[in-house]
Structures are given as C-alpha cells and as structure tokens.
Amino acid sequence: MNNDRTILLVDDHSVVREGYRAVLQKQPGLRVVAEAGDGDEAYRQFKATKPDLVIMDLTMPGVSGIEGIRHIRQWDPNARILVFTMHQNAAFALQAIRAGARGYVTKSISGEELADAIRRVRDDDAVFSPRLAGFVLDAFQGEIPEAEVDPELDRLTLREREVLRLIARGYQYKEIALRLSISHKTVEAHVSAVLRKLQLSNRHELSRWAVERRLVD
C-alpha cells in the first residue's frame, strides 16, 4: 500500500513547477499528483485529485493564490494548504492564513526544509518562515495594535496590492500591465477598486498612502 503524501503543486511558471517536482521526488514519502498554473485551475485539480496537501504560490495571472485558497477551503474546509512564495511580507502572510492556508514559507528555503514544512502541515502543524512567525502569531493573539495590522490594507486583494505598489513606484498603466501580464483595462479596474476601498481620489493620494505605510521598497 502506497502511503506517500500526495501533493498539488500550484505556480504559474511551468519551468518552476518542474524544478519543484524534481526536488520533491527526491524526498521519501512525497508525490506530486497534479499541477496548476493559477488559483482557478488549482481548484479544479484539487476537486479532481483530492491531494493530501496543496503547495500554493500567491502571485499568478488570472485567479490569485489567495482566491484559490478560499475556493479550495470552501469546497473542503479540511484542505491543507502551504503557501510557498517569494513574498516575505507579513501582511500577505496574514491574508493567506485568513483565507485558510495552514502554513507560509518563502522560496529561499532548501528542498529539505520545504519537505519538512509539507510533512508538518500534512500532520496539522502550522508552519511559518522564521521572520514572519512572531508577527502572525501576535496578530492572531491580538498583541499587535489594530493600526499595525492595518484593516484597510487587509481589504485589498493580493493583485490590488501589487498594482498599488507599482503605482506608488511611478509605473504607468501600460507598464503595470506588462509586468503583471494583464490587460490595460484590468489595471484600470484594479486601480478603481483600490481607490474605492481606500476612499481615495487619485494616483497621487494612492502613492502617498502607500509610502506612509512603507509599502514601497
């Protein structure tokens, strides 16, 4: 009887997925049974294969990883999802955990560390990258002031935050569209949504809002 932990691997770059698959195949007891390139495909593959665990990237064209997590958890409240991303941003981690992820680690970790995180999440442990763990735990225990958690920022989707940061860095809509592989109209829609949610009037106010919260590096 095969007791391998089955995995759905979600990342929008096929070459990256191939690399992760190769790394995980070297780890005993782990087996990738499906792959997906965005949150919507991840949802469909999850329903089709019912894996033990999902490794989910966050930044993807189409349906983001955050939305993918929400869809999967709505279909299966017991789904175990580990976010594996380049973002070392505590606000992103909080949004992912609130959406239903069980862990959040960055792509700077080794293959062995990733395999360990997978096993721990599969066994119902919560796993975070060291620099994010304290912030996340304090936030959920209510030890971080509400202003520091920033409920306004938490209302924005991951894609809206990406657009906000690029706007604050001075990028034009066409440049943002190219960087994020989305249409010019989609960028406009995201900017309108951000302005509405934050109750701001224009790009200048958006940029100032982002700078005041140190969202621009």
C-alpha positions as CSV (number, residue, x, y, z in Angstrom):
1,M,0.0,0.0,0.0
2,N,1.4,3.4,-1.0
3,N,1.5,5.8,2.0
4,D,3.0,8.7,0.1
5,R,1.6,12.2,0.9
6,T,0.1,13.4,-2.4
7,I,0.7,17.0,-3.5
8,L,-1.0,19.5,-5.8
9,L,1.7,22.0,-7.0
10,V,0.5,25.4,-8.0
11,D,2.7,28.0,-9.7
12,D,2.2,30.0,-12.9
13,H,5.6,29.1,-14.3
14,S,5.9,25.5,-15.8
15,V,9.7,25.5,-15.5
16,V,9.4,26.4,-11.8
17,R,6.9,23.6,-11.2
18,E,9.3,21.2,-13.0
19,G,12.1,22.2,-10.6
20,Y,9.9,21.8,-7.5
21,R,8.7,18.5,-8.7
22,A,12.2,17.3,-9.2
23,V,13.2,18.4,-5.7
24,L,10.1,16.8,-4.1
25,Q,10.6,13.5,-6.0
26,K,13.9,13.1,-4.1
27,Q,12.1,13.3,-0.8
28,P,10.8,10.0,0.6
29,G,7.0,9.8,1.2
30,L,6.1,12.8,-1.1
31,R,4.5,12.5,-4.5
32,V,3.2,15.3,-6.8
33,V,0.0,14.1,-8.4
34,A,-1.2,17.3,-10.1
35,E,-0.1,20.8,-11.1
36,A,-1.9,24.1,-11.8
37,G,-0.9,27.5,-13.1
38,D,-3.4,29.7,-11.2
39,G,-6.0,29.6,-8.4
40,D,-8.9,28.6,-10.7
41,E,-7.0,25.6,-12.2
42,A,-5.8,24.7,-8.7
43,Y,-9.4,24.5,-7.5
44,R,-10.4,22.2,-10.4
45,Q,-7.3,20.0,-9.9
46,F,-8.0,19.8,-6.2
47,K,-11.5,18.5,-6.8
48,A,-10.3,16.0,-9.4
49,T,-7.3,14.6,-7.5
50,K,-8.1,15.3,-3.8
51,P,-4.5,15.6,-2.8
52,D,-3.3,15.4,0.8
53,L,-1.8,18.9,0.5
54,V,-1.6,21.9,-1.8
55,I,1.6,24.0,-2.3
56,M,0.3,27.3,-3.4
57,D,2.1,30.3,-4.9
58,L,0.5,33.7,-4.4
59,T,1.3,35.9,-7.4
60,M,-0.3,34.4,-10.6
61,P,-2.2,35.8,-13.5
62,G,-5.9,35.2,-13.5
63,V,-7.2,33.9,-10.2
64,S,-4.6,34.6,-7.5
65,G,-3.3,32.2,-4.9
66,I,-5.4,33.9,-2.2
67,E,-8.6,33.4,-4.1
68,G,-7.5,29.8,-4.9
69,I,-7.1,29.1,-1.2
70,R,-10.5,30.5,-0.5
71,H,-12.2,28.4,-3.2
72,I,-10.5,25.2,-2.2
73,R,-11.3,25.7,1.5
74,Q,-14.9,26.5,0.7
75,W,-15.2,23.1,-1.1
76,D,-13.2,21.3,1.5
77,P,-12.8,23.0,4.9
78,N,-10.2,20.4,5.9
79,A,-7.9,21.1,3.0
80,R,-4.3,21.5,4.0
81,I,-2.6,24.4,2.1
82,L,1.0,25.5,2.3
83,V,1.9,28.9,0.7
84,F,5.3,28.8,-1.0
85,T,6.1,32.3,-2.3
86,M,8.8,34.9,-2.8
87,H,6.9,37.4,-0.7
88,Q,8.3,37.9,2.8
89,N,5.6,40.4,3.6
90,A,3.7,39.9,6.9
91,A,0.5,41.4,5.5
92,F,0.5,38.8,2.7
93,A,1.0,36.1,5.3
94,L,-1.9,37.2,7.3
95,Q,-4.1,37.4,4.3
96,A,-3.1,33.9,3.3
97,I,-3.7,32.5,6.7
98,R,-7.1,34.2,7.0
99,A,-8.0,32.7,3.6
100,G,-7.3,29.2,5.0
101,A,-3.7,28.4,4.5
102,R,-2.0,26.3,7.2
103,G,1.5,27.5,6.6
104,Y,3.5,30.2,4.8
105,V,7.2,29.7,3.8
106,T,9.3,31.6,1.3
107,K,11.2,30.3,-1.7
108,S,14.5,30.9,-0.1
109,I,14.3,27.7,1.9
110,S,16.0,24.5,0.9
111,G,14.4,21.4,-0.6
112,E,14.7,19.5,2.7
113,E,13.1,22.4,4.6
114,L,10.3,22.5,2.1
115,A,9.7,18.8,2.5
116,D,9.7,19.2,6.3
117,A,7.2,22.0,6.0
118,I,5.0,19.8,3.9
119,R,5.1,17.0,6.4
120,R,4.3,19.3,9.3
121,V,1.3,20.9,7.6
122,R,0.0,17.5,6.5
123,D,0.2,16.4,10.2
124,D,-1.9,19.5,11.2
125,D,1.0,21.6,12.4
126,A,1.2,25.3,11.5
127,V,4.4,26.4,9.7
128,F,5.8,29.9,9.0
129,S,9.1,31.3,7.9
130,P,11.0,32.4,11.0
131,R,10.8,36.2,10.3
132,L,7.1,36.0,9.9
133,A,6.1,33.6,12.6
134,G,6.1,36.1,15.5
135,F,4.2,38.7,13.6
136,V,1.5,36.2,12.5
137,L,1.1,34.7,16.0
138,D,1.0,38.1,17.7
139,A,-1.6,39.3,15.2
140,F,-4.0,36.4,15.9
141,Q,-3.5,36.7,19.6
142,G,-4.4,40.4,19.5
143,E,-1.0,41.6,20.7
144,I,-0.3,43.8,17.6
145,P,-2.2,47.0,17.6
146,E,-5.0,47.2,15.1
147,A,-3.4,50.1,13.3
148,E,-0.2,48.0,12.7
149,V,-2.2,45.1,11.2
150,D,-3.9,47.7,9.1
151,P,-7.5,46.6,8.3
152,E,-7.6,49.0,5.3
153,L,-4.7,47.1,3.6
154,D,-6.3,43.8,4.5
155,R,-9.4,44.7,2.4
156,L,-7.2,44.7,-0.7
157,T,-6.6,41.6,-2.7
158,L,-3.1,40.4,-3.4
159,R,-3.3,41.7,-7.0
160,E,-4.7,45.1,-5.9
161,R,-1.7,45.4,-3.5
162,E,0.7,44.6,-6.4
163,V,-0.9,47.3,-8.6
164,L,-0.9,49.8,-5.7
165,R,2.9,49.2,-5.1
166,L,3.6,49.7,-8.8
167,I,1.5,52.8,-9.0
168,A,3.4,54.2,-6.0
169,R,6.7,53.5,-7.7
170,G,5.7,55.6,-10.6
171,Y,4.8,53.0,-13.2
172,Q,2.2,53.8,-15.9
173,Y,-0.8,51.6,-16.6
174,K,0.8,50.1,-19.7
175,E,4.0,49.2,-17.8
176,I,2.0,47.6,-15.0
177,A,0.0,45.6,-17.5
178,L,3.2,44.2,-19.0
179,R,4.8,43.5,-15.6
180,L,1.8,41.6,-14.3
181,S,0.7,40.0,-17.7
182,I,-2.7,41.5,-17.5
183,S,-4.6,43.9,-19.8
184,H,-4.6,47.7,-19.5
185,K,-8.3,47.7,-18.7
186,T,-7.7,45.2,-15.9
187,V,-5.1,47.5,-14.4
188,E,-7.6,50.4,-14.6
189,A,-10.2,48.2,-12.9
190,H,-7.8,47.3,-10.1
191,V,-6.9,51.0,-9.5
192,S,-10.6,51.9,-9.4
193,A,-11.2,49.2,-6.9
194,V,-8.3,50.3,-4.7
195,L,-9.4,54.0,-4.8
196,R,-12.9,52.9,-3.8
197,K,-11.9,50.6,-1.0
198,L,-9.4,53.2,0.5
199,Q,-11.7,56.1,-0.2
200,L,-9.0,58.0,-2.1
201,S,-9.4,60.2,-5.2
202,N,-6.4,59.8,-7.4
203,R,-2.9,58.3,-8.1
204,H,-1.1,61.0,-6.0
205,E,-3.2,60.1,-3.0
206,L,-2.6,56.4,-3.6
207,S,1.2,56.9,-3.8
208,R,1.2,58.9,-0.6
209,W,-0.9,56.3,1.2
210,A,1.5,53.5,0.2
211,V,4.6,55.5,1.2
212,E,3.1,56.3,4.6
213,R,2.6,52.6,5.2
214,R,6.1,51.8,3.9
215,L,4.7,49.6,1.2
216,V,7.2,50.9,-1.3
217,D,10.7,49.4,-1.1
